[in-house]
Each structure stands twice: as structure tokens, then as C-alpha cells.
């Protein structure tokens, strides 16, 4: 890092965020703001979408054998820099700190660093200046994250826009949300504004920061849309129901459509998430009350595909309940009968068929699972939809390969191959990975797609494609596929400098 420029002329994460805002507005941004300028697209490491690694793993970065700095060691380093007179550390000192921070795992040290800075009573103005310089001029995500931590400890209202902008990158949302909550006079409102600008792990992390909010407007938003995200609604459904006080909201004489739809989405996510990484329906203390009220409201509501999908998830929960469901047997029996009755109403079949009659609609795929559950055969309509050339990320492709008869597989894959030829990156990379998964159950089919995954796909797509053909019977492999598999299994000679002759 040289002075106020990015390190060695590399783009800063702030420049990246500004570019995305100019192109796409305030957010959410395509791809959760990825790839960041410090990404290594050819790396063999597992790649997470923005914020995913911090949410799911606590990882010690790779290094040269020297352990990464602890929170106490970072506090020592920072304390040595703060006595310098304004505007703070020199360019060389800042570059050294920036480079040192690239070796740390911010998620591992943030809490310890924060506690240590508070214990030492380090000056807020110095923390703010240093945090600003790291956040504004960092070219690697770790120093920028630590900069955001420092802004949470020393920042104020002047930092709001910077925190909102950087936080719109899902990779940075957690750190920006905590900094906003700590530094702004209206912390909940500031985090709420950020949460509305992100859709993936960033939405999950920002909403978790609002767990204790008492703001009526935020609680209403949580129940209607705040729990929805591009990862899994299950992560936020319980928080939304409890923080938002769902039973009280539903007790009003008139429940508007947005709340009714939000309630259905929350109940469906709780049902789908039972036994998963977040609290499920059996863990929700007000579940029985809310389920009865929702059934009353759904009985007379205008039917929609979203409501039907929610009813299916809830009904499936009762068809396969957890072993130790802490509800009265009479409640379980009554709710099971109510939701089975709702699901078997004739209006739903008519709704699904009407939805599938328009093969060009962008939400066509939403009716595919309902069609399966209601024992409708959507094959002809599904093939008509694929003929329109939807994105290869459209869930209809996967549904078609999983559920259509084997005689349709070749035609479906031919359509996919034609669509791939007109697909640009990064959609192409994601699509090749998905189809490498799909084709595990279609031995001998889709070799052109697997060849593309093996020759032009990401490292993860190549690994998946190899795993797919390795699982196919030998008599279904083309010669070219067999050659790829043989080459992958052949040990490569060690060409490193210290290899033995």
C-alpha cells in the first residue's frame, strides 16, 4: 500500500464497490458483489460465495509456517501506530500493517481484537483514522475487514455511507453491520438499511445483528420479507417469527397479503429446515397457534403459487414429523387434517396448470414441484419451456433431468448444449458445475457438457465432472472420456526444485 493508493497499483475493494454501485445501483448486486479484486479464480481451494466462508468455517489462512497473528498481537501492532500525530501512520507503516493483516483470519480475531482495544482504552479518533485508511485503501479482504472492525470501535455518523457501501459486498456485510450497529446513533435503522441492500450471506448476517430490535417498522419488515435470502430462508425464519412477534401480528382482524405471504414463507422455511442448521418448526414455541391461524387465513385467501408451495412444505412436515414433536397429540391430528384438506382443494390443480400453460414465463419453474405433489404430468409443458432457451441456471433444467423419462434426456441435453454455446461467464461456469452434478444419474449422456466442464470449467467443475464419469459404468464412456479419467488417475511426476532425481 503506497500512501492513499491501492497496494502496488492493484484495485481497492472500495473501488470495486463504487463500480458496482455505478453499474447496478444501491444493491443487492449481481453475484453478491463477487468476484472481489483479490480473488484467485484458478485456485484449487474451495470457493465460497460472498460471506459464506466466514459464516460456515473458521479457517486459519495458509502461510509460510508462521502462525497468523492473534487479536492481542494485532492490538499491539495497532497501539504502536496510534501515537503518531495526525493524519496517522506513514505510508510505509500502513503498507506493513496491511500486508501483516493479509495473514490473519478476521473472523477468528475480531472479537479478541475488539475486547483488547477496549481494555487498553485506545483513542477513538486514532482508531477511526486507521480504520478508514484500511477500509478505503485495502486491496485484500482481510485488512478491509479489520478496518471495518476498527470503525466499529472508533467510528461515528461520518462513516455511515462508507460502511453501507462496503457492506453491500456480501463478503464484508458482517463486519459493516457490526460497525454500523456500534457506531451509529440509530444502529438498528442503519443495519436495516444495509440488510435491504444485500441478498445472500450478507442478508443473513445483517438480520442476525437485528435479533434484539424493538423497532416496530423493522419487526414488520422481518415478517414480510426480511427473512428471505438467496442462501436458505431457513437461516432466518425462526429469528423473524420470534423477533417480529408473529402471533401478535396475525391476531389483527385484517391481515394484509404481504403479511400473509410472509407468514406462509416463514412456516414453510421452518418446516423445510426441521433437523437442519437452524431452528425448525418443532423449536418454535408459538408454532401451533400460528399454524392454526395461517390455515384459517389461507382457507379464504386468493390462491397463488407461492402460497401453494408453502402449504406443500407445511403438509410434508406433518406427513413426516420429527419423532419427538413437543405438541399435544390432538393438535398434531387436527393440524394434519387441516393442511391435508387445504392441499387437496381443486383450486390448486387449476392454478398449477394455468401457470404451466405459459412456457415463456420467467417463474415457470415455481409450479414444477407443486405439479409433482399434485400428481400432474408437466413433461410436455416443461419441454416447451426448455425450448424457449431459459438460462442454464433455471431450476427447470435440473427438474427435467431428475423427473423426465429417460427417452427425453438426450433431447433435454441437446437443448442445454445449444444454450451453453450462447452463455457467457460467470453463468457458464456455474452451469457447467450444475450439469456435472445432474449427469451423475445419466450415464453415457451429456458428454459435450462434461467435456466443457473438464476443459474450460472451474477447478470445482472439473473435479465434479471427473467424479461423474468415474461413477459411470465403463461401457458408457466414450474413448475421450476414458482418456480424461485415465489421465486424472495417473500420478504426475514431482517437478519441484527439491524433488529427488
NORBEL-V27095 format. One record per pair of residues at least 12 apart in sequence whose ideal C-beta (glycine too) atoms are under 7 Angstrom apart, sorted by the first residue. I is the first residue (numbers start at 1). J is the second residue. D is the distance in Angstrom with one decimal. If there is no record, write none. Layout:
{{I:J:D} {I:J:D}}
This chain:
{{1:91:7.0} {1:94:5.5} {1:95:4.1} {1:98:4.5} {1:137:5.8} {2:91:5.6} {2:95:6.7} {3:91:4.3} {4:137:5.9} {5:137:6.9} {6:137:6.2} {6:139:4.5} {7:95:6.8} {7:98:6.4} {7:139:4.5} {10:37:6.5} {10:139:4.4} {11:37:4.4} {11:139:6.7} {12:137:5.6} {12:138:6.2} {12:139:5.4} {13:36:6.1} {13:37:6.4} {13:138:6.0} {13:141:6.6} {13:144:5.0} {13:166:6.8} {13:169:6.8} {14:135:7.0} {14:136:5.3} {14:166:6.4} {16:36:6.3} {16:37:5.3} {17:165:5.2} {17:166:5.7} {17:168:6.4} {17:169:5.7} {20:33:6.0} {21:165:6.7} {26:197:5.6} {27:168:4.1} {27:197:3.6} {27:198:6.2} {28:197:6.3} {28:198:5.5} {28:199:3.9} {29:168:6.4} {31:426:6.6} {32:49:5.5} {32:50:3.7} {32:170:3.8} {32:199:7.0} {32:200:4.4} {32:202:6.8} {33:50:5.5} {33:168:6.6} {33:169:3.8} {33:170:5.7} {33:171:6.7} {34:49:6.4} {34:50:5.0} {36:141:6.0} {36:169:6.9} {36:171:6.1} {37:139:6.4} {38:139:6.4} {38:140:4.7} {38:141:5.8} {44:459:5.0} {47:460:6.5} {49:200:5.9} {49:201:6.8} {50:169:6.3} {50:170:3.2} {50:171:4.1} {50:200:6.0} {50:201:6.2} {50:202:6.7} {51:170:4.3} {51:171:5.3} {51:173:5.9} {51:174:6.3} {51:200:6.5} {51:201:3.2} {51:202:5.4} {51:205:6.2} {52:201:5.2} {54:107:4.5} {54:174:6.0} {55:201:5.0} {55:204:6.8} {55:205:6.7} {58:107:5.9} {58:108:5.7} {59:105:5.8} {60:105:5.7} {61:103:6.0} {61:104:7.0} {61:105:5.6} {63:103:5.5} {68:103:5.1} {68:104:4.8} {68:105:6.1} {69:100:6.6} {69:103:6.7} {69:104:5.1} {70:109:6.3} {70:112:6.6} {71:109:4.2} {71:112:2.8} {71:113:3.8} {71:116:5.6} {72:112:6.7} {72:116:5.5} {74:104:6.8} {74:109:6.1} {74:113:5.2} {75:113:5.9} {75:116:4.0} {75:117:5.7} {75:120:6.6} {77:97:6.4} {77:100:6.6} {78:130:6.6} {79:120:6.4} {79:122:6.0} {81:93:5.9} {81:97:6.7} {81:130:6.5} {82:122:6.0} {82:123:6.1} {82:126:3.8} {82:130:7.0} {87:129:6.4} {88:126:6.9} {88:129:4.5} {88:130:5.9} {88:133:6.7} {89:130:6.8} {94:133:5.9} {98:134:6.8} {98:138:6.2} {98:143:4.7} {101:142:5.2} {101:143:4.0} {101:146:5.2} {102:140:4.7} {102:142:5.2} {102:143:6.3} {104:142:5.8} {106:142:5.4} {106:145:3.9} {106:146:5.7} {110:149:5.1} {113:149:6.2} {114:149:6.3} {114:153:6.2} {117:153:5.5} {124:154:4.0} {125:154:6.7} {127:150:4.8} {127:153:5.1} {127:154:3.1} {128:151:6.5} {128:154:3.8} {128:155:5.3} {130:150:5.7} {131:147:4.7} {131:148:7.0} {131:150:3.0} {131:151:4.0} {131:154:6.2} {131:155:6.6} {132:151:6.8} {134:146:6.1} {134:147:2.9} {134:150:7.0} {135:147:3.6} {135:148:5.7} {135:151:6.3} {135:162:6.4} {135:166:6.2} {141:171:5.9} {144:166:6.9} {144:172:6.5} {145:172:6.5} {145:175:4.8} {148:163:7.0} {148:166:6.8} {148:172:6.5} {148:175:3.8} {148:176:5.5} {148:179:5.0} {149:175:6.1} {151:163:6.5} {151:179:4.8} {151:183:6.4} {152:178:5.4} {152:179:3.4} {152:182:4.2} {152:183:5.7} {155:179:6.2} {155:183:3.8} {156:183:5.9} {157:184:6.4} {157:185:6.6} {159:183:6.2} {160:184:6.0} {160:190:6.3} {163:176:4.7} {163:179:5.3} {163:180:5.1} {164:193:6.4} {164:194:5.6} {167:194:4.8} {168:197:4.7} {168:198:6.1} {170:198:5.5} {170:200:4.7} {170:201:5.3} {170:202:3.6} {173:194:6.7} {173:198:5.2} {173:202:3.1} {173:205:5.2} {173:206:5.6} {174:205:4.0} {176:194:6.3} {177:191:5.1} {177:194:5.7} {177:205:6.0} {177:206:4.5} {177:209:4.5} {178:209:6.5} {180:194:6.2} {181:209:5.5} {188:210:6.1} {188:213:4.6} {188:215:5.1} {188:218:6.0} {189:215:6.9} {191:206:5.6} {191:209:5.0} {191:210:5.7} {192:210:6.6} {192:218:5.0} {192:221:7.0} {194:206:5.2} {195:207:5.5} {195:226:6.7} {199:229:6.1} {199:230:4.6} {200:229:6.4} {200:230:4.7} {200:231:5.5} {201:231:6.0} {203:229:4.2} {204:229:5.6} {204:231:6.2} {204:235:5.0} {204:236:6.1} {207:226:5.7} {207:236:5.3} {207:239:6.6} {208:239:6.8} {210:243:7.0} {211:239:5.9} {211:243:5.9} {213:243:6.4} {219:243:6.2} {219:244:4.5} {219:245:6.6} {222:240:4.2} {222:243:5.9} {222:244:4.2} {223:240:5.9} {223:244:4.0} {223:246:6.0} {223:249:5.7} {223:259:6.1} {223:262:4.9} {224:258:4.7} {224:259:5.9} {224:262:4.1} {225:262:6.5} {226:240:6.0} {227:240:3.8} {227:265:7.0} {227:266:6.0} {227:269:6.9} {228:265:6.6} {233:265:6.3} {233:269:3.9} {234:269:4.8} {234:272:6.0} {234:273:3.2} {234:276:5.8} {234:278:5.0} {235:278:5.0} {237:266:4.7} {237:269:3.6} {237:270:4.9} {237:273:6.7} {238:270:6.4} {238:278:6.2} {238:279:3.9} {238:283:6.6} {238:284:6.1} {240:266:5.7} {241:266:5.2} {241:284:6.0} {246:263:6.4} {246:266:6.7} {246:286:6.7} {246:290:5.6} {247:286:4.8} {247:289:5.4} {247:290:5.9} {250:263:6.4} {250:290:6.5} {250:293:4.7} {255:297:5.8} {260:297:5.5} {260:301:6.1} {261:306:6.1} {263:290:7.0} {263:294:5.4} {264:294:6.5} {264:307:5.6} {264:310:3.6} {265:310:6.1} {267:290:6.7} {267:291:6.6} {267:294:6.0} {267:310:6.5} {267:314:5.6} {268:309:6.9} {268:310:4.0} {268:313:3.7} {268:314:6.1} {270:284:5.8} {271:313:4.6} {271:314:5.1} {271:316:6.9} {271:317:3.8} {272:313:5.1} {274:317:6.4} {274:322:5.9} {275:322:6.7} {281:317:5.9} {282:322:5.2} {282:325:5.4} {282:326:6.6} {288:327:5.6} {288:331:5.0} {291:335:5.4} {295:338:4.7} {295:339:6.6} {295:342:6.4} {298:311:6.7} {298:342:6.1} {299:342:6.8} {303:347:5.1} {303:348:6.7} {303:351:5.1} {305:351:6.7} {305:355:5.7} {305:366:5.0} {305:367:5.6} {305:370:6.9} {308:348:5.4} {308:351:6.5} {308:370:5.2} {309:366:6.7} {309:369:6.9} {309:370:6.3} {311:339:6.6} {311:342:5.7} {311:343:5.5} {312:343:6.7} {312:369:6.9} {312:370:6.3} {312:373:5.3} {314:339:5.5} {315:339:4.5} {315:340:6.2} {315:343:4.9} {318:335:6.4} {318:336:4.2} {318:339:5.8} {348:374:6.2} {349:374:5.5} {349:376:6.5} {352:367:4.9} {352:370:5.0} {352:371:5.2} {352:374:6.2} {352:376:6.1} {353:376:6.8} {355:367:4.1} {356:371:6.6} {356:378:5.4} {356:381:4.3} {357:381:6.9} {359:381:6.3} {359:384:4.0} {359:385:4.1} {359:388:5.7} {360:388:5.1} {364:385:4.9} {364:396:6.2} {365:394:6.0} {365:395:4.4} {365:396:4.4} {365:399:6.7} {368:382:6.9} {368:396:6.6} {368:399:4.7} {372:403:6.7} {379:404:5.6} {379:408:6.9} {382:396:6.4} {382:400:5.5} {382:404:6.9} {383:408:6.8} {386:400:6.3} {386:412:6.3} {386:415:5.1} {387:415:6.8} {389:419:5.4} {391:427:6.5} {392:416:6.3} {392:419:5.5} {392:420:6.4} {392:423:5.8} {392:427:6.7} {392:431:3.5} {393:427:6.1} {393:430:5.9} {393:431:6.0} {397:416:6.2} {398:434:6.8} {398:438:5.7} {400:412:5.0} {401:438:4.7} {401:442:6.6} {409:442:5.4} {409:445:5.2} {410:445:6.2} {413:445:5.6} {413:446:4.5} {413:449:6.7} {416:435:6.6} {416:449:6.4} {417:448:5.1} {417:449:6.2} {420:449:6.6} {420:452:6.6} {429:457:6.4} {429:458:5.1} {429:461:6.6} {432:449:6.8} {432:452:5.7} {432:453:4.2} {432:457:4.3} {432:461:4.6} {433:457:6.9} {433:458:6.7} {433:460:5.9} {433:461:4.3} {433:464:6.0} {435:449:4.8} {436:450:6.3} {436:453:4.8} {436:461:5.6} {436:464:4.0} {436:465:4.3} {436:468:5.5} {437:464:6.1} {439:468:5.4} {440:468:4.8} {440:471:5.9} {443:472:4.1} {443:473:5.8} {443:476:4.1} {444:472:6.8} {444:476:3.5} {447:478:5.5} {447:481:6.0} {450:465:4.7} {450:468:6.4} {450:469:6.4} {451:480:6.9} {453:465:3.9} {454:484:5.5} {466:485:6.7} {466:488:5.2} {469:481:5.0} {469:484:6.9} {469:485:5.5} {470:485:6.0}}
